[in-house]
Structures are given as structure tokens and as C-alpha cells.
Amino acid sequence: MKQYIKLFKNDNKQEGDSKPVYQNGNVKIKEKMILDPERAYSCAIWKNPEDGTLNLKIELKDEQFNQSPDI
């Protein structure tokens, strides 16, 4: 299960204010996703060079293929 969220550059951002550099005030989630604190997730963010937007991906990790490092 994964979700993608697009963030747009905030053109109203001014130096010293508390506004975010990127935001999206109208995010649509494609399917219900409940984050469980007992599970591991991967997160990625990248910039689209064509329009300058940021894309955020949150995805449940498949524990079957991921191993924890030895501590």
C-alpha cells in the first residue's frame, strides 16, 4: 500500500515568515491508509524538474524482504 502526495511551491513565502516552502491545501487520498506505529514504512521525496513540484511517497515496507541490521 502506498500514497503519493504532490506539494506545490509556495510563491507567497517570504524570508522570516513561518509559511512552508512547499504545500498543498487540497490533498486527495486515493485509498484509506491507516499508519500503524508497529509497522515500518518507507518515505521518499523528489522534485519534478518540469514544474518544480515536490512528490512525497509513503509506502508500507514489505517485512518479508527487509531485514533489520544487527545491533
N, C-alpha and C positions, 0 to 999 in steps of 0.2 A: 504494500500500500504506500503511495506517495502522493504528495501535493506540490504543485508549483504555484508560486505567488510572484506576480510582476510588480515591481516598485518603480515609480517614475521620479525623475529628478525634480526636486522642489525648487522652482525658479524664484520663489519668494523668500528663500533662505538668505539671511543677512548675517554677516560676521558678528558674533557675540550673542545672537538670539538662541533660543532653545528649540527651534524648529528642526526636524530631521532633514538631512541632506536628501534622502530618498523616502518616498511614502506612497501609499495607495489607500485612499479613503473609501474604496468601493471594491473590496476583495470578494470574489465569488469562489466558494469551495465546491469542487465537483462531486465529492462524496464525503460522508461523515467520517471523521477521523478522530479517535479518542487517544490522546497521548497517555501512555501508561508509564509511571515512573520506574517500574520494574523492568522495562524493556529498553533496548538500545536503539538509537536512531542515527542516521547519517544526515548531515546537512551540508548543502553546497550553495554557493552564491557566485554568480558570474555576471559580467557586463556585456550587454548586446552592443557591438560596435556600430550597428546600423542606426539605432535610435537612442542609444545612451541609457536605456532602462536597465535595471538590475533584475535578475531572475533568482529566486530563492527556491530551493528544493528541499523538502523534508521527507525522508523515507525510512520506514521501519527496516532495520537491518535483519538479514536472514541469519540467525544464530547458527544454523546448521553449517554455514560456510565461513563463519568468522570465529576465530579463536582469540581468547584473551591472552595478553602477554604474560609470561611468567613474572611473578612478583617476588 
